[in-house]
Amino acid sequence: MIVQPLIRNNICVNAHPVGCAAAVASQIKYAQEKRAGRAAPREVPKTVLVVGASSGYGLASRITAAFGFGADTIGVSLEKEGSDYPTQITGTPGWYNNMAFDRAAKAAGLASVTFNGDAFSHAMRKQVVDAVKQAGKKIDLVIYSVASAVRVDPDTGELYRSAIKPIGEALTGETIDYATGKISTVSAEPATAEEAANTVKVMGGENWALWTRQLAHAGVLANGVKTVIYSYNGPAFSHAIYRDGTIGEAKRHLEETAKALDKELRATLEGEAYVSINKGAVTRTNAAIPTIPLYLSVLFKVMKERGTHEGCIEQMDRLFAERLYTGGPVPTDGNGLIRIDDLEMDPKVQDEVRKRMATITQENFAQVGDFKGYRHDFLAANGFDIDGVDYSADVPSMERF
Ligand SMILES: NC(=O)c1ccc[n+]([C@@H]2O[C@H](COP(=O)([O-])OP(=O)(O)OC[C@H]3O[C@@H](n4cnc5c(N)ncnc54)[C@H](O)[C@@H]3O)[C@@H](O)[C@H]2O)c1
């Protein structure tokens, strides 16, 4: 079957299996080249668990751990398999990313175990614990990179939905409409107190804490273990929808969780827990958030001009090499947060982005911002628009490739 991108409500709803594999291969190549270009680090993680491992920052973390630092990895994600007969529907990109990762890890002699299932369930945690015990290993790095719209509480069975909404006042902002290639205006009503609380339940630190404590209790965390969860701050103008909105409440909750987990891990395992503030990237999750796509397209243009632009894999290489595994203490800001959004938040970059955003019109937005680059990343997250892939060729299988 020939597979072309299907875009609905600014979300790409299908994936190109061969393109996904090519995108994974190119991230692996990047991690390997970075590894070859630096002196052997004084410390490396040996066994790494990534929860939310199949796309975006989690996938880049797993690739960096394995191919940049030589670690065996366990990946957990929730992805949908493709089907050949009778529907010929593609799976989700993460499904193909996982397959490509596992194949490359095996070829490189790196152990990799991939679980497809609900990271909010106790059962998934148990499967991971059993697999680690069976392998006779201990985990020395846990990355938590789940982005989800829903969570079923594993104790009560209650379903919670997260909402990306402002708090207090409605918000109207512009976004890039991929279907029409134009700027369109989107509005978001303020969240109810219940929606805000539910977003904290889904995207806050509770599930990360459950993972950390269950793994510690089972005795599968190594002495000196580190655990990291990802967050985003972004520029002041995005705060109404992000940092001061429902998702910001969830992010503050995970900062509080990090403090509690850090204390516990230091006391029991000489371990550490961190929030890493990452750069805004085009992943499957954020393309639908109002104002963010337009900001990112201008940001990319400015950062590319300055030679400081990074995607997920570049960010994760820096996180590992310059923050987590330097051989010394992990560098953080005054609030104990790891900042790899430093290049994005550089005041010179932000000033320039602000100036250019004020000049955007329907006619000039593709030139003022890096619309082409942004659109590429949007499509690439689903395996489309990848160099060297023949999109006119038949994809032999939606299940495997
Ligand atoms: N994208 C950005 O610009 C950005 C910037 C800074 C920080 N972050 C943060 O990084 C983290 C990851 O975001 P992303 O953009 O890489 O997301 P993504 O959508 O690319 O990946 C999300 C991952 O979560 C997994 N997942 C979702 N629900 C699951 C479930 N029930 N069980 C198991 N796995 C599940 C998916 O399978 C996938 O592996 C989030 O915390 C996000 O806030 C993102």
The ligand as a Gaussian input file, in Angstrom:
#p B3LYP/6-31G(d) Opt

LIG

0 1
 N        7.430000      18.198000      23.100000
 C        7.923000      19.231000      23.738000
 O        8.066000      20.343000      23.216000
 C        8.369000      19.062000      25.161000
 C        9.224000      20.026000      25.702000
 C        9.664000      19.876000      26.998000
 C        9.214000      18.777000      27.756000
 N        8.364000      17.877000      27.201000
 C        7.900000      16.769000      28.055000
 O        8.484000      15.535000      27.616000
 C        7.601000      14.466000      27.952000
 C        7.347000      13.626000      26.719000
 O        6.713000      14.412000      25.743000
 P        6.873000      14.150000      24.178000
 O        6.526000      15.432000      23.530000
 O        8.197000      13.516000      23.908000
 O        5.663000      13.115000      23.952000
 P        5.344000      11.993000      22.857000
 O        3.895000      12.076000      22.623000
 O        6.277000      12.055000      21.704000
 O        5.657000      10.631000      23.670000
 C        4.835000      10.204000      24.710000
 C        5.195000       8.797000      25.134000
 O        4.287000       8.408000      26.180000
 C        3.818000       7.099000      25.882000
 N        2.525000       6.891000      26.530000
 C        1.410000       7.647000      26.485000
 N        0.439000       7.094000      27.240000
 C        0.952000       5.955000      27.767000
 C        0.441000       4.941000      28.615000
 N       -0.794000       4.974000      29.114000
 N        1.259000       3.911000      28.912000
 C        2.513000       3.833000      28.419000
 N        3.062000       4.776000      27.639000
 C        2.279000       5.828000      27.319000
 C        3.730000       7.049000      24.368000
 O        3.635000       5.702000      23.928000
 C        5.044000       7.746000      24.029000
 O        6.106000       6.810000      24.129000
 C        6.323000      15.113000      28.529000
 O        6.412000      15.124000      29.929000
 C        6.402000      16.529000      27.992000
 O        5.715000      17.449000      28.795000
 C        7.954000      17.962000      25.910000

